[in-house]
Every structure is written in structure tokens, then in C-alpha cells.
């Protein structure tokens, strides 16, 4: 079995290579306690299925958790809102005292996010918030800078970036459509204002602010971008009658949120404050939302988004061994193996898993208490963006000569790599996409505009032709993409409509 890169039909100058910066997850507590049930654990996605082992370390990890690998999936550093430790579990030089005025930052969910600084291979920025004793309110977003040359050190720390009343946690990011920079978003407390930062080779630019949609009551919850970067979702849960889901379209070129959709969610969950989250499927079609005991699925391609709700899992109240405590659902995170992992609200030895999140309804295949951990874990799950999202080829901001490539194509003996032909191009009304040889069991064709907005989506199968009807499209340039079953782009081409 050989792994080969395939370059796309667009003239590639610099191939975009997906990164494995989220391939190691760390969970659990300090190993140096008198109770053998406590300690650290490591989940390594460099192997399939992921390898779960005990991890001897001193640092406690709780709701606040940011873990970073190099591009090849080797652990570099991690932080818990107070300290930054190396892969050897030693505090980095100048790595203590993160968030200078807080003593309980471990309890802030999604309150740290680490990103590589573009074009600086050994440099990183950590965005982080500190709690002031009120779980849903913070007043400062900080940045700290790391150099991982040699043994690694924090070169600058606790630099105020935004000083305002902010929604606690919910720091998330997606890659700019140029394939290099990063957009970072965070909401304002009890408001419909969203702050944005742009991370470039020169550092952080901004903040910029945008007022859009209806204002939720800020509570616990989670925010995330869809893997393709075209959707942004944020869930706030405060009380059973005060749960709010906001979903937006996102322009990866301009950083603008559009098409706000707002749901005042009431499920009767009497402990809603303690467990709610959102996550997208790998193919960006489905949005998952969980309370502490139910998981719902929304179809982003449905005409009525909130009307498409489907229940995919209900916690059955069973208590797994060995600790005899419940494993109510807490936060979700899409993992490198394209499954959604769900941590528990209280201390347990388990993660729940949605095995097939690209599938509708019960076919998503939720498994309760699916992954066994060797030590106690409570609420810990890393906060990771999609490191495998490349540029939006052909878009107005595709200006850096970085182009998507197909990587990790498994070429079996006597098999060929998938190839495609799009014709006629330009076209006045209809085009045909021909695929030769196999692209896998399932693949999708996406027709998008330059902002990344999906206009059509069709199934593609090896040795097949697909007709694309262009009726209703204005004259202009569009992007035709083919994505395999994992969401990886295997083909990209500009399509010109001219009548």
C-alpha cells in the first residue's frame, strides 16, 4: 500500500499539506496523588483505532484544555489555563502564571486556543481568558507567544487583546480562504456582537467587531466552525428556559458573518447549565447539539434548519464500571478519525462516540461509554480547529499560490488515482463532470461561489458522469470541488458560466 500526493487541476505553486496538530489528546489529572484512579491519559490518533495509554504527568487538565502537536502529529505542548507544559511534561521556560488574576481557570470551557503563527514554523500564539469567579463572564482576552526551538519557551505572555465583557470560553478559529492565515471569533457577553481577530505572519490583526442576529443570554456551551469553514455555530445554555443556538454563514475571505439563524431552545433539562455543546459532521452537512442527556442533529441543507431536528441519542442512565457514577454528556469535539467524541460532566473513565456523523438520524451510530480511559477524566476535551482545511481555490483571496492537494490516497496494486474532467468550460447551461477510476465508496461534488457558499451538492461515484445544471446561476466564475468520504478535497476546478 503506497501513499501518494495528487495535485489538482489548478496550477499548483505551493501544495497545501493537511496538518496533524490535533493528533494527540491529553485528559485527566495529576499522576502524583495517593489515589491510583487519578492520573493522566493520552489518546493518540496517529494509530487506528486511536491508542489510549496512561500518561505520567503533574498538570491537572479539566474543562480548559489546549493541546498542540507539530505537523506530523508529535506532541509539542499543552496548557490548562494556568501553566504551559512541554511534551516531556515539564513547565516551559516562563510558562507559569498564564492568566495573571485568576485561580480557577481550569473550570472555563474552551477558554484556550493555540495556533501556529503562519510562516514561522516554530512559533505559536495562545489565546486565553481568565475567570473572575463568575463562570460565564470574563473581561479580558489575552495572547501569549511561544517559541518551540530548543526546549521551548514562552517569549511573551498575558498581553491584553480584547478588554470587554466577553462570553466565557467559546474561543474558536478557522483558516482564512488564502490557506495560510487564521480567523478567530469570540462573542460579547449577553450581546449579538462578535469580535474577530486575524492571525497572519505579522501577528494578530484586530480586533474587529460585527453586530448581527439576536442576542442570547450567555451561558455555558461551545462554539465551532464547520470543517469547511462556511458555518459558525454557538450554543449558550443557562437555565432550561434559557438555551440558545445561533448559526451563521461565514465568509472565509472577509471574516463576515451572514444569514443569522436563532433558536430559543427549551428541552426541559433541569441541569442544562452543566452540559451542552455543538459539533459539525466531517462533511459539514450536519450540526450536532447535546444537552447532558440528549443529542440532536440538524441538517444544514434543509430548507428549514431548525425544523430538520432529529434525535440521534438519549442517555440511558446506565452507570458503567468501575467508579459507579453517571456519565452525563458534556462537550463534543470532532476528532482526526472523523468521529465525534463526547466527554462527561462528572469524573469518569469514559468518552461517548458518534461513529458515523456524516450519516442522518440514528445511522450516525452513537455509542454510549464507547472509549475506556485508564484514569479519571472530567469535562476534559481539547479545543482544536480544523488543521486540514486548505485555501478556497479560485476565490478572490486565493492570492498566495497555495493550492489544495489530495494526500493519503491509498493506491492498491493495479489501481489508479482518481482523475476528473469538467466540460464544457466555459458553459452556457450545463456541464458534465466525468470521474475515472475509484474515488472511494462515496464522494460529493460541491458547486460553490467565491465566498464558499454551497450552491449545489451531488453524489459522485467512481467511473461515473454527473450532470450539473447551471440554470439560475448568473454569469461569473464558480468553484467545482469533489470531496471524498472524509471531507478531503480530491479535485478543484474553476467553472466559468457565460451566456
Buried (B, 14 or more C-beta within 10 A) or exposed (E): EEEEEBEBBBEBEEBBBBBBBBBBBBBBBBBEEEEEBBBBBBBBBBEEEBEBEBBEBBBBBBBBBBBBBBBEBEBBBBBBBBBBBBBEBBBBBBBEEBBEEBEBBBBBBBBBBBBBBBEEEBBBBBBBBBBBEEBBBBBBBBBBBBBBEEEBBBEEBBEEBBEBEBBBBBBBBBBBBBBBBBBBBBBBBBBBBBBBBBBBEEBBEBBEEBEBBEBBBBBBBBBBBBBBBBBBBBBBBBBBEBBBBBBBBBBBBBBBBBEBBBBEBEBEBEBBBBBBBBBBBBBBBBBBBBBBBBBBBBBBEEEEBEEBBBEBBEBEEEEBEEBEBBBBBBBBBBBBBBBBBBBBBBBBBBBBBBBBBBBBEEEBBBBBBBBBBBBBBBBBBBBBBBBBBBBBBBBEBBEBEBBBBBBEBEEEEEEEBBBBBBEEBEBEEEBBBEBBEBBBEBBBBBBBBBBBBBBBBBEBBBEEEBEBEBEEBEEEBBBBBBBBBBBBBBBBBBBEBEE
